Amino acid sequence: MNNQEKGYVSFVLHAHLPFVHHPESENYLEEEWLFEAISETYLPLLTNFKKLVDEGVAFRITMSMTPPLLNMLDNKLLQRRYVKYLRKHIELSKKEIKRTASDKRLNELSYYYFNRYSNDLHVFKEIYNCNLIEGFKHFQDIGVLEIITCGATHGYFPILYIN
């Protein structure tokens, strides 16, 4: 019999974006990085965490959330701008539904984006009250998510240690 110790591996989700808030102007391309991340990463994560809990699936996830990301998620102006971003994309997808009516493939894609952005707006405003941090905190409070953090520049501290 082999008496070797078992090892463990942990995969940690790392949530970070560089600080991209520009209050001085309405239209900064860099702020769309945050809005895309909310729609493509953070809302789907929260939705799937809820689905797993509702289905009784036992799971544990560790996720780091960096100070710049948390600051932006907590920013009321950026929350309002995200809602505006979603409404703009909903309106654009409505126009695309009309424009592509004669092309089944493109029309289905237009409907996909209309439904997706409409759902994102509903989830962000009605389910999470524009506060995704509280959404993640809920899953931490019920014991399925462990939120950790790192430095604002998200360097891995053991590598940065200098004797």
Sequence and secondary structure as in RCSB ss.txt:
>XXXX:A:sequence
MNNQEKGYVSFVLHAHLPFVHHPESENYLEEEWLFEAISETYLPLLTNFKKLVDEGVAFRITMSMTPPLLNMLDN
KLLQRRYVKYLRKHIELSKKEIKRTASDKRLNELSYYYFNRYSNDLHVFKEIYNCNLIEGFKHFQDIGVLEIITC
GATHGYFPILYIN
>XXXX:A:secstr
           EEEE       TT S  HHHHHHHHHIIIIIHHHHHHHHHHHHTT    EEEEE HHHHHHHT 
HHHHHHHHHHHHHHHHHHHHHHHHTTT HHHHHHHHHHHHHHHHHHHIIIIISTT HHHHHHHHHHTTSEEEE  
 TT   HHHH   
